[in-house]
Amino acid sequence: MVRNFIFMALVALAVTIYALIECVRTRPSDVRSLPKAGWIAAIVLLPLIGAGLWFWLGRPSSSTYAQPTQANRPATGAPDDDPEFLRNLETQRRNKAREDELRRKEAELEARERKLREEGKPRDEGGNPTEETPRHTP
């Protein structure tokens, strides 16, 4: 008889703890009948009765436990299956190619300027090489 009583007490404790955890994890907007704090108090103060009432009256309906939609489902799998990742990767690749092209053109321009400086061609006020015009001497 005592063993049955201990077993029933453990089952009641497990059900109460399960109901309390589920109540705490439920969003306040999904709780029915009472506010969330009221359900927590009912479960703690009336252990088996409060848990039973929670499962019967307070627990969200099964439609709120539906599977997540594709939009809010966390990404699983390889990153190359994610179109957003591939788009970002392509954008990064294009930006890197543009930067490399700009660096190459800047280096080419600097090499030309260095060559012109070495040749000693005269420059205008902006530092650009000018065409030498022959001077007429009378």
N, C-alpha and C positions, 0 to 999 in steps of 0.2 A: 504494500500500500504506500509506504513512504517513497519507494522507488518511483512509482507512478506519479506521485505528487511532485517529486523533484524533476522528473521528465517533463511534466506539464508546465511547471514553473519555467524551465529552460526554454520550452517552445514559446511560451507567452513572452518571455524576455526577448527572444530572437525576433518575434513578430513585431514587438514594440520598437526595438532598435531599427529594424528594417523600415518600418513606417516613419520613424523619426528622421532617418537618413534621407529617405525619399522625399519627405516633406521639406527638409532643409535644402535639398538640391533642386527642387521645383521652383521655377520662376514665379514671383509673386503675381504676375498677370495671369498665370495659368491656373492658380488655385481657385477652387469653387467654394461656394457657401460662406466661408469665414475668411478673414484675413489670415495670412500665413502665420503671424505670431499667435493668433487664436488657435490654430491647428497644432502648433508646437506645444502650447500650454495644455491643450486637451490630451495630446498623446502622452505628455510627461505626467500630468496629474491623474488621468484615468487610463492607465497603461493599456489594458486589453480593449476596453470599450473605446477609448480615444483612437487607437490604431484601427479598430474595425470601422469606426465612423469615418476616419480619414480615407480608407480604401473605398468605402461606399459613397460618401458625399463630397469629400474634399479633393480627392485625387483628380488630376486632369483627365479628360476623356481620352480614349485611345487614339483619336484622330490627331491629337497634339503630339503623339509619340510616333508619327509617321516618319518614313525614311527621309533624310535630308534631300533637297533638290540638288540638281547638278550645279547650280550657282553657288550654294553655300557648302557644298561638299568639299572637305579638305583634299588638296592635291595629293594623289598617291601615284606611284609609278615613276618612270624615268622622266627627267626634266625635258628630254627631247620630244616627249609626247605632249607637252604643254605649249599651246600656240602662243601664249603671252611670253613665255621664256624664249621661244624661237624668234619672235618679233624683236624682243630686246637684244637678243644676240646679233641679229641682222643689223639693227641700228648701231650697235657698238662697233660692228665690223666696218660699216660705212664711215662712221666718224673716225675710226683709226686710219682708214685708207685716205680720207681727206687730210687728216693731220700729217700723215707721211708725205702726201703730195705737196702740201704747203711747205714742209721742211725741205723737201727736195728743191722746190722752186726758190726758196730763200737762200739755200746754199748755192744754187746756180747763179742767182743774182749777185750774191756777195763775191763769188769767184769772178764774175764779169767786172764788177766794180774794182776789185783788186787788180785785175789785169789792166784796166784802163788807168788806174793810178800809177802802175809800174811803167806804162808807156809814156806817162807824163803829159797827157792831153790836158789842155786847159778846161776849167769847169766854170759854169755860170754860178750865180749867187745861191741857187738851190742845191749845188753840188753835182749837177748833171753835166756830163761831158758836152762840150760845144764843138762845132766844126771850126777848124782853123781856116781863117780866110787870109789869102795872101795880102800882104801889106804893099801898098803902092808907094814907092819912093819917088819923089820928083827929081 
